[in-house]
Amino acid sequence: MGKSKKAAQNRKAEQRADMVVKAVFISLVVLGIALLIGFSFY
């Protein structure tokens, strides 16, 4: 019982970490595009 609970918690933590990494990557891409657009008008 204890091992399966730990495995489930580890899986949830990995999924959360993956979501955070994806969110950071997407936000960096969006920020880069916004900077390119901003500097093109400058």
N, C-alpha and C positions, 0 to 999 in steps of 0.2 A: 504493500500500500504506500509506504513512504517513498519508495523509489519512483513509482509512477507519478506521484504528486510532484516530486522534484523535477522529473522529466517534463511534465506539463508546464511547470513554472519556468523552466529553462527555455522551452519552446516559446512561451509567451514573451519572455524577456528578449529573445532573439527577434521575434516579430516586431516588438516595439523598437528595438535598435535599428532594424531594417527600415521601418517607417521613418524614424528620425533621420537616418542617412539619406533616404530618398527625399524627404522634405527639405533638408539642407541643400542637397544637390540641385533640386528644382528651383529653390529660392535663389541660389547663386546664379543659375542660368538666367532666370528672369531679371535679376539685378544687372547682369552683364548686358542683356539685351536693352534694358532701360538706359544704361550708361551709353551704349552705342547710339541709341536713338537721340539721347540728350546731347551728345557731343556732335552728332551730325547736324543738329540745328544751331549749335554754337559756332 
